[in-house]
């Protein structure tokens, strides 16, 4: 309907004097049903370029639309409201036509082709293999994966990529941490020391344990496996410990992602940028462009030219690059691969630094508008109204696996998605485990299972999907409300994909479940005459399809029984 009205409105506006040729009318679904089924503020948008009262513009547009005329099988009328809004009401015949189309599309309903022929790469998770995925990584993983799903549903050919670094200081400390634990197994009499791990908290570690070492139980486990396999033969060379730790940790990371239904298409190692000399070639290109200079033994990027208060170090005086330089090289690589859209999912700690990367690729001559950065706020686990302590390096962090063990994979995914990325998320563990309508995941999955149960019972008493339904019989107000809610699904998917905000879809699905509850309360299936019952069965099935498809996009299961 939006496409139909947009085409009609464009034709009318093209005949009006003074309307800019590139004018884009905007449509929205009114929150109040009294204001129609679809509305546009085109008259208000045009008030300035036409230098006219928006109400007068709206009246002219409405008159021209009526004179066309609008198809009475689609639109009953156009109304003018407030300062110049144009409100449209759908004809009942249109609703039944749309319902027939929804049923015919089935599990493809909601897929659109706006991104057809285009490619997108979504980079997410991207945790270095220094430890298990934590709750902090979880929101990144689920958010990125669902954005990739949304882009796929809007027609893009999507590549899911994991970017990591298996070299550098963190990996060296990881190897040293495992090596120290291994040496303690070889010789339990080795001296130890105490290191502070929190306020008033200390851990006893081997004396050779690195100052900023990793303290999780997984370090003990890796050291134990190496000792069991090799005895005391490994010595104190850090390399085999680093390599063994990386292999073991990456296997755990992939298993954790698999539990969440996340499978990457490609893994990109930062180290490859050094092997191909891309990092230093990137630095040379930035220097040649006149945006790099040397000072105090370091190499600086003139980010003040892009509005920042200070320039930024790209290479430290020690000769080690800061992570901005390989990040610029990495994004240049992605752009050179020809992706139409490049989506990065970063935590709030990147909010001040990613603009430097964008500026860098612009200096290199790439179209930085192809890069979209999604910044999300961090997660606080709450139990009994109190925060659960987390730390990414000390022994008190909560792993993503531990969270899934406690609340389940579906709940974990949904809770990470039910708030806007830029909003701080309190993950209420008590609510997550509650089997009631208060739990939003339970509410949606129960609605789907309930519809399946209703349809099974209807078939048991003799009603069937084998009969062609007379959808024109669906005239009850609750039926109309449900149909209109279902037809919003494709647009909600498009909007969520465009804004990179999966929570919009999560919120919408609750509206669908609520509309179905109203329909089922007011409109019986079993007990009605056959033709009406059959039509209502098909409407219930349409609601099931939308719930199933929406949950599929969110990466959540649709149980048929609960």
MOTAFEN-V858014 format. One record per helix or strand. SS is the DSSP state (helix for helix, strand for strand). FROM is the first residue (numbers start at 0). LEN is the number of residues. If there is no record, write none. Layout:
ss=SS from=FROM len=LEN
ss=SS from=FROM len=LEN
This chain:
ss=helix from=1 len=13
ss=strand from=26 len=2
ss=helix from=32 len=3
ss=strand from=37 len=3
ss=helix from=41 len=9
ss=helix from=53 len=15
ss=strand from=74 len=7
ss=strand from=84 len=6
ss=helix from=91 len=17
ss=strand from=118 len=5
ss=strand from=133 len=1
ss=helix from=134 len=19
ss=strand from=156 len=8
ss=helix from=167 len=19
ss=strand from=191 len=7
ss=strand from=200 len=6
ss=helix from=216 len=14
ss=helix from=237 len=22
ss=strand from=265 len=4
ss=helix from=270 len=5
ss=helix from=277 len=11
ss=strand from=291 len=4
ss=strand from=297 len=4
ss=helix from=302 len=4
ss=strand from=311 len=4
ss=strand from=320 len=1
ss=helix from=322 len=14
ss=strand from=340 len=7
ss=helix from=347 len=3
ss=helix from=353 len=10
ss=helix from=367 len=3
ss=strand from=370 len=6
ss=strand from=378 len=5
ss=strand from=385 len=2
ss=strand from=398 len=1
ss=helix from=399 len=8
ss=helix from=408 len=9
ss=strand from=424 len=4
ss=helix from=428 len=4
ss=helix from=439 len=21
ss=helix from=470 len=3
ss=helix from=476 len=10
ss=helix from=488 len=11
ss=helix from=502 len=20
ss=helix from=529 len=25
